[in-house]
Amino acid sequence: MNIESLGAFKILIIIYSLFSISFLINWIRFKFFNPSLYPEDKFISFIVMLFITVFWVFAPPLYLIKFLKKN
């Protein structure tokens, strides 16, 4: 793996992280300040988003490992 592709991968990780954080903030604003949702719906929605937020962190390193093994 050369320096240019590693630098591009780092830039993609930064962009991916920024979009994920932006999505999470907008989702929280919508879900918790929307008066039409029942408390149970808000709780289930929160648990699902918490689960996704915790496990998305594993996606880029796993992709990098797969990418390195292929090259």
N, C-alpha and C positions, 0 to 999 in steps of 0.2 A: 504494500500500500504506500503510495507516494504522499508527499507533504500536501500537495494541492487537494487531493481527494479527502485527506484527513481534515484539512481546514474547511472544506465544503461541508463535511459531515458535522463539524462543530457548529457551523452557521445554521445548518438545518435543525440541529438540536435546540439552538437558541430560539429560532423562529417557532418551532413546535412548542416549546415551553411557553413562549409569550402568548401564542394563540390559546393554549390550554388554560393558562391563568386568566386570560380575558374571558374565555367561555365560562369558566367556573364562577367568576365574579358576576357576570351577567345572569347566569343561571340562579345564583343565590339571590340576587336582587328580585328576579322574577318570581321564584318559588316562595320566598318568605314574605314578600310584600303583596302577593296576589290574594285578595280577600275571598276569592271564590273557591279556594281549595279547603278541603276538610283537614283537620289536624293529622288524621291517619295518613292521608295522601302526602302531606308535607313530610311526615316522618319517613315513610317508605321511600319517597323521592330523595330525601337526605341520605338515607342508608345506601341507596344505589349509587348516588354521586360520590359518596365517601369511598365506596368500594372501587369505583372507576378511577378516582383520583389517586388512590394508593397504588393500584396496579398498573397505571399507565407509565409509571416511572421505570418499569421493567422492560417496556417495549423497545426504546432506543438501544440500550446495551445489548439486548438479545439480537436485535437487527445488526448491530456492529459486529458481534461475534460471528453471526451467519455470513456477513459480508467478508470478514477477514478469512474465514475458512474457504470461501469460494475463490478468493484471489490467492 
